[in-house]
Amino acid sequence: MALEPGEVLAIQGPNGSGKSTLMKSLARQLKPSSGSITLDGQNIWNMNIVDFARQVAYVPQSMETPHDMTIYELVRLGRNPHQSWWSNQLSKIDIDTINSALERCGLNRLSDKKLHELSGGEKQRALIAMALAQEPHFILMDEPTANLDFRYQLEVIAIIKELKEQKIGIATILHDLNLSARIADQIALVGSADEDKGAPSTIVAIGRPEEVLKEDLLRSVFNVELAFVHDERSNLDLYVPVSIAKSSEKNSATQI
C-alpha cells in the first residue's frame, strides 16, 4: 500500500487482526521480519532516526507521561527532532510552531493544564498537537477516536480534514466504518480470509471507500451482517451492524 501527501488512509479490521502492529511498523516502532517500508524510496530502517522523525509523526492510543507534565511541555517534545541534542533552549521558530500546534488543536487556553486533569478528548488533541509540532509530512494515528464521545470524535475528524488540506498525509486506525467512509481517500481492510484455519492476517482489500466497503468483504472480515442505510439529511451512506453472520454464509474475501 502507499500513502501520498494530502491523502487519508484508514486502516480497518477486527480486534486482533494486526492493525496496531501494522501502524507501529509504519512508525518505525517495530521492525518487520520481511518486506520493507520506504519513505521517498528509502527503507525507513536505513534512515537516520532524526531525519525520519522530521518527516513522520506517530500518535499512539495513549502515552505514559510524568504526572505533573503540562500540555505545553508535552507539545514541546514535538520540537526535539529539530533541536540540537546539547541545547534545551527554544528558538522563536520553536515557540511559534508550538503555539500554532496548540491553537490548531484548540488547546492554546489550556496549555498550562496538567495532563492528568484532561478529558479523553483533550488528551487526544494534545497528542495530535505534539505531532503537529514536529512539522511532519505524514502523521500516523493509532485509533485517535477510541473511547471518545460523538463531539470529540467530530473534533478529531475536523483536525484530520484540516491536515489533509495542508497536504499532510494521514494514516489512521478507525473502528467506525461510518467515520472511515466520511474522511478516507482509501481504506485498507486488514483481516484473514481463512480465519478458522489460523491463517495470518493480511491486507484483504485496499481502495476507495466505495470499493472496499462492500457487503461481502465486510461480512468476510468482520463476520457480521450489516444494513446499508442512506441518510438524506447528511447525504451519507451509513453502515449498521445487524447480527453475527452464520459461518456457512461467510464469504471468502477477494483482492481489489
N, C-alpha and C positions, 0 to 999 in steps of 0.2 A: 504494500500500500504506500501511498505518497501523500504528503501534506504540503500545500503551497501557501505562501504568504496571503493573508486576507481570506483564508478558507477555514471553515469549521468542520472538523471530522468528529463525529460522535461514535464512540465505541460502546456497543451494547451486547448483552448476553446474560444468561442466568448466573446466579451466585455460584462461585467456584469454577467458573469457566476459564479463568485466567486473565480477566480484564486488567486487574491491578498489576499483575506480573508483566503483561504487555506494556502498560504505561510506565512502570519502573524501568523496563528495558529501554524504552524510548528516552527516558530521562537520565540514563546512564547510572541508575541506581543498582541495576542487576545486569550482569554480562551474559548475553545469550550463549548457549552451548553450541549453537550452529547458526549459520546465516549471518547477516550483517545489517547494521543500521547506519545509514550515511546522512551527513549534513553537507549539502552542496557538493556531493560526490565524494566526501571524505569520511572514512569509517570513524564514528564518534570515539571509539576506544583508542584511536591513534592520534586524537586531538589533545592539545593541552587543556587541562580541566578549566582553566580560567577563560580560555577562548570559547570553550563550549558554553560556560555559564554566562558569557556576554551575549550569547545568541539564543539560548534555550532556558526558560524558567520552568520550574516544577512546583505545582500547588498540590500538596498532599491532602488527604482527607482530614488529618489532624497533625499537630506538631508539638513535640514536647518543648516547653519554654520555661524559663525561670518564673516563679510565682509572681514576682513583683515587676516583670517586664511590661512596659507600656506599648501601646500601638505604635507610637513614633519609633521606639527602639527596635521593634520588630521590623518595620518597613525599612529602617535604616540598614538592616542587614542585606537588603537587596542591592546596596551600592558596593558591597565587598568586592565583586569581580572587577570593578572599575577603579579600585584604590590600590595604592602600593602597600605591600604587606607590612612595611615598617611604619606606616602612617595611620593614625587614628583620627585625623582631622578631616572634617567635611569641607569640601570646596563649595563655592557658590553654586556650581552646576549640581553637585550632590544635593544641596539643600533645596534647590529649585525642583529637582527631579522628585525628591521625597514628598515635598509639598504638593506637587502635581498629582502624584500617585494617590495621596490621601484624599485630595479633592475629587478625583475621578471616581473613587470608591465611596464618596460621601462620608469620609471619616475625619475631615480636617478639624471639626469641632470636638472630636473625641480623642485626639492624638495623645493626650496625657492620661487616658483611661487605662487601668491595668487590664491585662489580657484575661485574668481570671474573673473579671467583672463583666465580661462581654456575653451577649447572647450568641446563639449558634450562628445567626446570620451575620453579626458583626465580626465574629472570629473569621468566618469565611471571606468576608470582604477585606479583612486585614491581611490574610494570607495572599489574596489576589493583589493587594496594594504592594506587598513586598515583592511579588513577581514583577509588577509594573516598574518598580524602582530599578530593576535590573536592565530596563530598556531592551528587552529581548526581541528577536524576530519571531519566536514561537513560544507559546505558553501551553504546558501540559497540565491538565486539571483532572485529578482523581476524585470523581463523584462530588463536584462542587455544590450540588443541591441536596445532598443526603441530609436527612433529619431536619430540613428547613420547612417552615410553613409556606403557604402559597405566596405570600407577599415577598418573603426573602428569596424564594425561588425566582420570582419575576425580576427582582433586583439583580440577581446574579446573571440571569439571561440577558438583561439590558446591558450589563457590563460586557458580556461576551459579544453582543452585537456591536457595541461601540468599538471594541478592539478589532473586530473584523473590518469595520470601516476604516480603521487606521492601518490596514494591511498587515496585521499581526495574525499569524497562523495559530489556530487553536485546535488542540486535540483534547477531548473531554470524555470521561466515562459518565454516562447517564443511564438511569434505570427507567425513566419515564419515556415511553415511546412518543408521547404527545409533545414533550419538550424537544426531543430529537427532530421530529418532523417539522417543528417550528423554526429551528435555528440552523440545522445542519445542511451543509452543501453535499456531504456524503456520509454514509453510515457504514461502519464495519461491524458486521454481526459475528460475534465470537461464540463458538459452541462446538458440539460434537455431533457429527452426522450419524454416529453409531454408538451413542452413549451407553446402551445396555451392555456392550461388549468391552467397556472401559477404554474406548478409543481416545487418544489425546485430543484436546481442543485445537481448533484451527479457525481461520477466518472463513466462515461458511459462505458469506456473501459480502460484497462491498460495492457501493454505488450510490446513486442519488436516492433520497428517501422514497420516492415513488417506485423505485426499482427493488429496494430491499424490504420495505415494509409491506410484504405480501403475505396473504393468509397462510399459504403452505409453508413458506420459510419460517414464519413466526411460530407456527404450530410445531414444526420440526425441532426448532432450537429451544423454545420455552415449554413445549409440551402442554400448551393451553389452547382453548378455543377463544377467539376474540370476536367481538362485534365491531364493525366499522360504521361509524356514525358521522354524518356531515353536519357541522354546526353552521346554521345560516348566518347567525349574528357575527361570528368571527371569520366565517368562510374557511374554517379549518376542518380537516378530516381527523376524527378522534378515534383512538384505539382503546377499547374497553374489554378487559379480561372477563370472560363469562364463566368458564368452567375448565377443569383439568381435562385435557384431551385423552381419549381412550387410546391405549397403546396400539391397538390394531389400526387406528386411524392416523397414527403418526407417520408422516411422510419423510422420506429421505431428502436432505437438502441438496440443492443444486447450486453450482457456482454461477455468478453473474459476470 
